[in-house]
Amino acid sequence: MNYEERRIAGSLKARASKVAEVARLKFWLFQKKSAADAFTALKLDQHMDDVLLSPKLNTLSTYVDMFNKKFPDSQVSLAGTLIAKYGDIAVAKALVRAKETSSSKDIASKLQTQQLEGWLNSHKSVEDVFTLLKIKDDGLLALTSRKLVTLDEYIQLFNRKNPQRQTNLFDALRGGFGEGEFASMVWMAYL
């Protein structure tokens, strides 16, 4: 087989694979398969970091979009599906890492937006998110934790949506740890 034949065969194989994928997703819609069931069927139940790098995550994202279009009264989110499986903290930390990798940056940004907006739509305060992420449990290590990046992203979103209740990361940490404990942590980090 020469180069041209291999190129054509590869192109045909890719198109056939895409057609098969769309057919599978439409069949799942017909069955009204949940996003969690699709997640399992795609064999995505592995370590969170691996899920974010898997091309199957895009397939799940497509399915979630199709599901929401077909069943507007039963809206689901891709982030919600991952959070149900791994928990808010694991998802938040993995998304911060994934945003640093070019191959997963776009999907990670989309998922982080969904996670943060989910918290905002649930009327979570900055203090609630501080508690949800269990930042206080990290003690001094909290000052270098990926959870802090997520909290800061939430604060930015919170401030945009609540201009009358502006806050910042420093105030959130001081409030979450208590002024005395936070002052000690800053002093220890300085040394």
Residue pairs with C-beta under 8 A, 6 or more apart in sequence:
1 9
21 59
25 59
25 62
25 63
25 66
26 66
28 37
28 38
28 41
28 63
29 63
29 66
29 67
29 70
32 71
33 41
34 76
35 60
35 63
35 64
35 67
35 76
35 78
35 80
35 81
36 81
36 84
36 85
38 60
38 63
38 64
39 45
39 60
39 81
39 85
42 56
42 59
42 60
43 56
44 51
44 54
44 56
44 57
44 60
45 85
46 54
48 82
48 86
48 90
48 91
48 94
49 94
49 97
49 98
51 57
51 82
51 94
52 94
52 95
52 98
52 104
52 107
52 108
52 111
53 98
53 101
53 103
53 104
57 78
57 107
58 107
60 78
60 81
61 78
61 107
61 110
64 76
64 77
64 78
64 81
67 74
67 76
68 75
68 76
77 114
77 118
78 110
78 111
78 114
79 91
79 111
79 112
79 114
79 115
79 118
80 114
80 118
82 91
82 111
83 91
83 115
83 118
86 94
88 115
88 132
88 133
89 132
89 133
89 134
89 147
91 111
91 115
92 112
92 115
92 133
92 146
92 147
92 150
93 146
93 147
93 150
94 108
95 108
95 111
95 112
95 115
95 150
96 112
96 146
96 149
96 150
97 146
98 104
98 105
98 107
98 108
99 105
99 108
99 109
99 112
101 108
112 150
112 153
116 150
116 153
116 154
116 157
117 157
119 128
119 129
119 132
119 154
120 154
120 157
120 158
120 161
124 132
125 158
126 151
126 154
126 155
126 158
126 167
126 172
127 172
127 175
127 176
129 150
129 151
129 154
130 136
130 151
130 172
130 173
130 175
130 176
131 176
133 147
133 150
133 151
134 147
135 142
135 145
135 147
135 148
135 151
135 173
135 176
136 142
136 176
136 177
138 145
138 147
139 185
140 185
140 188
140 189
142 148
142 173
142 177
142 185
143 185
143 186
143 189
148 169
151 169
151 172
152 169
155 167
155 168
155 169
155 172
158 165
158 167
159 165
159 166
159 167
173 182
174 182
176 182
177 185
